[in-house]
Amino acid sequence: MKELIIAFGLFLFIEGILYALFPSKMKNMLKKMETIKDSQLRTGGLVFAIIGFIIIWYLKK
């Protein structure tokens, strides 16, 4: 459970740093996301979730 909280904290840290360092680029990226189809976003999210799961599984093994 502790690792899950640490991972969530790391996620928030990285997300916050991106918005703090590159606010205009993050706004542009979010505007461009509106043009991407839902199916493409869903597929990309699933791919990244699987990659993340494999990394975690490999490190915990």
FENTA-V27412 format. One record per pair of residues at least 12 apart in sequence whose ideal C-beta (glycine too) atoms are under 10 Angstrom apart, sorted by sequence separation. I is the first residue (numbers start at 1). J is the second residue. If there is no record, write none. Layout:
i,j
I,J
I,J
This chain:
i,j
7,52
7,56
4,56
3,56
3,59
3,60
